[in-house]
Amino acid sequence: MPFRFVHTADLHLDSPLRSLALKNAELAELVRGATRSALSAIVDLCIAEAVDALLIAGDLYDGSQTSMNTALFLSAELRRLEQAGIRVFIIRGNHDSQSAIKRELSLPANVHLFSGRVKSVLAKVLENGREVYIHGVGFDNPHMAESLLPSFGAPMTDAVNIGMLHTSLAGAPGHDLYAPASVVDLMSHGFDYWALGHVHQRQVHSEKPLIVMPGMPQGRDINEAGDKSVTLVSVDESGILSHEERLIGAAAFLRLPVDLGGVDEWQDMLARVKATMADARGVVRARQIILRVDLAGTTTLAWSLRRDPEFLEAEIANVAAGFSGLWVEKVELSCRSGDLNPSVSADPVHELAALVRDGVLGSHAYRHEAKAVVEELLSQLPRELREQMAGDEEALAILVDDVSREGSDDVLAHLQAGTAEGGDAR
């Protein structure tokens, strides 16, 4: 019989909601329970596939916010695996180190939690006598600037060697540098499989040896968009590994750009949105899809789309309701009305828009004042949100640009409404 296991990481159980889905009570409840649902689905998969083990490569918890209620839920799920005779191997990640319950939670007997020192555990002896070892280390610190790879010993001779490591590898956008290690160094260490964690996007970095970053099994906001999964791995009697991706996340976030180029009528806009949603429903495999719709392109509807954002969101949410499992988190507008050159257009609002775009938004005086206003607003945010922007001048400049453009477009949209025939462009 082969040795089969499921590899996952970065569940971030009961992570505080960061999504705009909060404004919709039903959708908020769906997102709030999504990380727990993901763990339950992973346990279901392990039992259905009768695997030998579940490997969790760090960030099972989500820092100091984790409660004992989270711990009790986790214990119940781990006991389900114990009853099925499935072992669990866990290493700590940077978020786990901040959790108080890691010192209080008693784990079932089937669970092996690796400590800060590398340990090698015999996981199974195959029918031909070949042994399978799992090597792991979980550093109890939220910051780790040095590689943990040198702490791993040499692979066991004539055995299958599986390493577990929470690492940012060479670095990834949106992730702290943690226990950095190069793929080349992992490949040369001699292990047959590296079960990684930390980066939330799935990637198979090497087939031989097999090096997998499984990604997180459940996204929590629009920045963790797309289908989420775990990796099912099988090791045969000769030591050859095979793997497959298994979808887990019941809810997927998705950015949905809708090109409104050439669309001149409100109903045609809704039809374009509906067609784009249908395409997304056919591609994304998750049962529930949470959309951030971006209306883009050049259209004469640009001004009227901006004029009443609540009405627009209601219209698009109504379109989404016609599909099974589609939700609208937010509607963004990046569409434009066309040529704003005042020498071409006799429309006074177009002329004003061109003057704002070319003469105001880019001026030093305006940007100085706008930056001061944005900084004052940021100072009113909770500390953890302020820290995300601290010292990042480029990000602040982008925010000022976005706020200025959005604000001016909203004002101009209302001015355009006043010049439209009947006061209503819809």
C-alpha positions, -999 to +999 in steps of 0.1 A: +000+000+000+013+035-008+017+063+018-009+090+011-012+123+027-029+157+024-007+188+025-022+221+035-011+254+052-023+289+062-058+281+074-058+312+097-087+298+116-113+324+127-093+352+111-110+386+117-130+397+087-113+422+065-138+421+036-163+446+024-187+417+026-194+428+062-220+453+049-242+424+038-252+404+068-259+371+049-226+374+030-207+383+061-219+352+078-208+331+049-173+346+050-171+345+088-174+307+089-154+300+058-121+291+075-138+266+098-157+252+068-124+248+050-109+228+079-139+205+081-137+200+043-101+190+046-109+165+073-137+151+052-113+147+023-087+129+044-114+105+057-129+099+023-095+093+007-084+071+036-051+089+037-024+080+062-017+116+073-026+153+072+004+177+071-003+213+082+027+235+073+021+265+096-004+293+103-031+271+115-042+300+138-044+337+131-023+354+158-034+368+191-071+371+181-076+333+183-100+323+211-105+291+231-136+286+211-113+282+180-092+257+200-123+236+209-134+235+172-099+225+161-097+197+188-131+183+176-119+181+140-086+165+150-104+139+170-124+130+138-091+122+122-079+102+153-111+081+151-103+074+114-067+063+123-052+093+104-021+110+119-016+147+118+018+165+116+019+202+123+046+229+123+041+264+136+042+295+114+047+331+122+010+337+130+008+306+153+036+320+175+014+349+186-015+326+197-020+321+234-040+289+229-010+270+215+002+266+251-032+256+265-047+233+239-043+196+246-039+178+212-052+143+205-027+114+205-027+112+167-012+147+164+026+154+163+035+191+168+070+198+158+090+221+182+117+246+175+143+218+170+141+197+139+129+162+145+125+132+122+094+110+127+088+076+112+054+080+095+050+046+078+068+014+067+057+005+032+051-032+023+085-036+007+102-023+039+109+012+027+104+037+055+087+071+052+101+099+075+086+133+081+111+160+092+098+193+106+106+224+126+083+251+139+100+282+151+081+299+179+087+335+168+067+358+146+099+369+128+126+347+114+151+365+092+174+335+087+169+303+068+159+272+089+171+248+062+206+244+078+190+230+109+176+200+089+198+169+090+206+147+060+179+125+046+174+090+060+191+064+039+170+042+016+139+060+028+113+085+016+120+119+032+094+146+036+103+180+050+079+205+065+089+242+064+071+275+069+090+299+046+086+328+023+113+313+000+129+341-019+101+365-010+065+370-022+044+402-027+022+408+003+040+384+026+066+391+053+101+377+048+101+346+070+128+318+072+139+326+036+152+297+016+159+292-021+142+265-042+177+255-054+188+249-018+157+229-011+163+208-042+199+200-033+191+189+003+181+154-007+145+152+005+118+137-018+091+162-009+090+196+007+057+205+023+058+243+025+036+270+039+034+308+043+027+321+008-011+321+001-009+313-036-005+277-047+026+269-067+045+237-075+081+248-075+097+216-086+085+181-096+117+162-087+121+166-058+085+176-054+083+210-037+048+224-032+035+256-017-002+246-014-016+280-009-043+287+016-074+265+015-098+295+019-095+331+008-106+358+033-108+389+011-105+401-025-067+401-022-068+363-017-089+358-048-096+326-068-102+289-062-084+276-031-072+240-026-050+215-008-025+189-023-031+152-022+001+132-024+008+095-029+041+077-024+043+043-041+064+013-030+093+024-052+093+059-036+078+077-066+056+106-057+025+118-075+002+147-066-030+163-074-048+196-064-081+192-046-105+221-043-115+230-008-127+266-004-165+268-005-163+305-012-140+322-036-133+359-041-130+371-076-122+404-094-146+407-123-137+433-150-166+441-173-158+459-205-185+484-213-167+497-244-194+509-269-223+504-245-247+533-246-278+520-229-284+511-192-301+478-201-272+469-224-248+475-196-267+451-174-267+425-202-229+429-205-226+424-167-248+393-169-228+377-197-195+383-179-209+368-147-220+338-166-185+333-179-171+336-144-197+311-130-185+286-156-148+289-148-145+293-110-152+260-093-162+272-058-198+269-048-200+305-037-183+334-056-179+368-040-174+393-068-158+427-069-172+440-102-151+466-121-170+485-148-143+495-174-140+508-209-152+539-228-189+545-226-214+573-227-229+559-195-198+567-175-213+598-158-247+582-150-230+551-136-212+573-110-242+594-101-261+569-079-237+542-066-263+526-043-287+522-072-260+508-094-249+483-068-285+472-063-290+467-100-258+446-103-266+426-072-300+418-087-282+405-118-260+383-096-290+370-078-301+353-110-271+329-107-265+302-081-239+312-055-230+347-069-226+376-045-215+412-052-191+426-026-185+459-043-188+477-076-159+498-088-159+522-117-129+527-140-149+535-171-145+568-189-168+589-210-144+593-240-126+623-253-123+651-227-104+675-249-122+709-245-114+719-281-133+688-293-162+686-269-187+715-265-200+699-233-191+723-204-187+694-180-163+677-204-144+709-206-143+712-168-132+675-165-103+681-189-092+712-169-094+692-136-075+663-151-048+683-168-045+714-146-056+705-111-050+669-100-013+669-110-004+703-096+020+705-067-003+727-046-033+704-050-013+672-043+002+688-012-032+696+002-047+663-008-018+644+009-024+663+041-061+654+041-054+617+034-027+616+062-052+631+086-078+605+077-052+577+080-043+589+115-078+582+126-076+545+116-069+517+141-032+511+148-028+479+128-043+496+097-020+526+101+010+504+103+003+489+069+009+523+053+036+535+077+067+547+058+054+536+024+055+569+004+048+552-029+016+535-015+006+569+000+011+586-033-010+560-051-038+564-025-038+602-029-040+598-067-069+573-064-088+594-039-084+625-060-095+609-092-125+592-077-136+623-058-133+645-089-152+620-111-180+618-085-184+656-084-183+658-122-209+630-125-234+650-104-227+681-125-233+661-157-266+649-142-277+685-140-270+691-177-286+658-189-320+661-205-346+656-178-319+654-152-316+616-155-292+599-179-306+564-172 
